[in-house]
Amino acid sequence: MLTMLGPALLLVSAATAASPAPPPTSSVAVATAVSTMESGEALFRSYCASCHGTSAKGDGPIARSLRVAPADLTTLARRNHGEFDAQKVRKTIDGRAVIQPHGGSDMPVWGDAFKRAGEGYSEEKVRSRIDALVEYLRTLQQK
């Protein structure tokens, strides 16, 4: 019986592989797809925790070896008079537009890094990933 099913399973597998799902077309669909695959927390752990630490307090495993100490990301709102400036955080993470006093090249330019990812991310997907990180950082703010 298995020998009879083998070719049928092969055909189903080949048909499935040959016709990938169409890419999302709206920004909502892209954001949903990205958030399903990668949450802000997962992105943070992958891209930010080595410097900022898993608690986002600037105490990652390589923090001491950096020229400039990583920021404590849990105090962004407190340092901005109690307001979490999502737009400034978004621009800082993206890194393609220099923001003072951040400036310099101490932090990676994640906008370019996300765009160059193996899957050839579009600008829309880059924004979705950065937005997921921004929203995750919002949840970490000290009260």
C-alpha positions as CSV (number, residue, x, y, z in Angstrom):
1,M,0.0,0.0,0.0
2,L,2.8,2.4,0.9
3,T,4.4,1.8,-2.5
4,M,1.2,2.9,-4.2
5,L,1.0,6.1,-2.0
6,G,4.6,7.1,-2.6
7,P,4.2,8.6,-6.1
8,A,1.0,10.3,-5.1
9,L,2.7,12.0,-2.1
10,L,5.5,13.0,-4.3
11,L,3.1,14.7,-6.7
12,V,1.3,16.5,-3.9
13,S,4.6,17.7,-2.4
14,A,5.9,18.9,-5.8
15,A,2.6,20.7,-6.5
16,T,2.7,22.4,-3.1
17,A,6.4,23.5,-3.5
18,A,5.8,24.8,-7.1
19,S,3.0,27.1,-6.1
20,P,4.0,29.2,-3.0
21,A,1.4,31.3,-1.3
22,P,1.0,34.8,-2.9
23,P,2.7,37.6,-1.1
24,P,0.6,39.8,1.1
25,T,-0.5,42.9,-0.7
26,S,-1.6,45.4,1.9
27,S,0.4,46.8,4.8
28,V,-2.0,45.3,7.2
29,A,-1.4,41.8,5.6
30,V,2.3,42.3,5.6
31,A,2.3,43.4,9.3
32,T,0.2,40.5,10.2
33,A,2.4,38.1,8.3
34,V,5.6,39.5,9.9
35,S,4.1,39.5,13.4
36,T,3.0,35.9,12.9
37,M,6.5,34.9,11.9
38,E,8.4,37.2,14.1
39,S,7.2,39.0,17.1
40,G,8.9,42.2,18.3
41,E,10.3,40.2,21.2
42,A,11.8,37.6,18.9
43,L,13.3,40.3,16.7
44,F,14.7,42.0,19.8
45,R,16.3,38.8,21.0
46,S,17.8,38.2,17.6
47,Y,19.1,41.6,16.7
48,C,19.3,43.7,19.9
49,A,19.9,41.6,23.0
50,S,23.6,41.0,22.4
51,C,24.2,44.7,23.1
52,H,21.1,45.8,25.0
53,G,20.6,42.6,27.0
54,T,17.5,40.4,27.2
55,S,16.1,42.8,29.7
56,A,16.8,45.8,27.4
57,K,18.8,47.5,30.2
58,G,22.0,47.9,28.2
59,D,23.7,44.9,29.8
60,G,24.1,42.5,26.9
61,P,27.0,40.1,26.7
62,I,29.0,42.4,24.4
63,A,28.0,45.7,26.0
64,R,31.3,46.1,27.9
65,S,33.4,45.7,24.7
66,L,31.6,48.5,22.9
67,R,33.0,52.1,22.5
68,V,29.7,53.6,23.7
69,A,27.5,51.8,26.3
70,P,24.1,50.7,24.9
71,A,21.1,52.6,26.2
72,D,18.8,51.2,28.8
73,L,15.7,50.9,26.6
74,T,13.3,50.5,29.5
75,T,13.7,54.1,30.4
76,L,13.0,55.7,27.0
77,A,9.7,57.2,28.0
78,R,11.0,58.3,31.4
79,R,13.9,60.2,29.7
80,N,11.3,61.8,27.4
81,H,9.1,63.4,30.2
82,G,7.0,60.2,30.5
83,E,6.1,60.0,26.8
84,F,7.3,57.1,24.6
85,D,8.3,58.7,21.3
86,A,7.6,55.9,18.9
87,Q,8.6,58.0,15.9
88,K,12.1,58.8,17.3
89,V,12.6,55.1,18.4
90,R,11.5,54.0,14.9
91,K,14.0,56.3,13.2
92,T,16.8,55.3,15.7
93,I,16.3,51.6,15.0
94,D,16.1,52.2,11.2
95,G,19.3,54.2,11.4
96,R,19.2,55.4,7.8
97,A,18.5,59.0,8.9
98,V,21.0,60.2,11.6
99,I,19.3,61.4,14.8
100,Q,21.2,63.6,17.2
101,P,22.5,62.9,19.7
102,H,22.4,59.2,18.7
103,G,24.3,59.9,15.4
104,G,27.5,58.1,14.5
105,S,27.9,54.5,13.6
106,D,27.8,52.9,17.1
107,M,24.5,51.2,16.4
108,P,23.9,49.1,13.3
109,V,21.7,50.5,10.6
110,W,18.9,48.0,10.9
111,G,16.8,49.5,8.1
112,D,19.5,48.4,5.6
113,A,20.2,45.1,7.4
114,F,16.5,44.1,7.3
115,K,16.2,45.1,3.7
116,R,19.2,43.0,2.7
117,A,18.0,39.9,4.6
118,G,18.1,36.7,2.6
119,E,14.5,36.9,1.5
120,G,15.0,40.3,-0.1
121,Y,12.7,42.3,2.1
122,S,10.8,45.2,0.7
123,E,10.6,48.6,2.3
124,E,7.1,47.6,3.6
125,K,8.5,44.5,5.4
126,V,11.4,46.5,6.8
127,R,8.8,49.0,8.3
128,S,6.8,46.1,9.7
129,R,9.8,44.6,11.4
130,I,10.8,47.9,12.9
131,D,7.2,48.6,14.0
132,A,7.2,45.3,15.8
133,L,10.4,46.2,17.6
134,V,9.0,49.6,18.5
135,E,5.8,48.1,19.9
136,Y,7.8,45.6,21.9
137,L,10.0,48.4,23.4
138,R,6.8,50.3,24.3
139,T,5.8,47.3,26.5
140,L,9.1,47.4,28.3
141,Q,8.9,51.0,29.6
142,Q,9.2,51.4,33.3
143,K,6.2,53.0,34.9
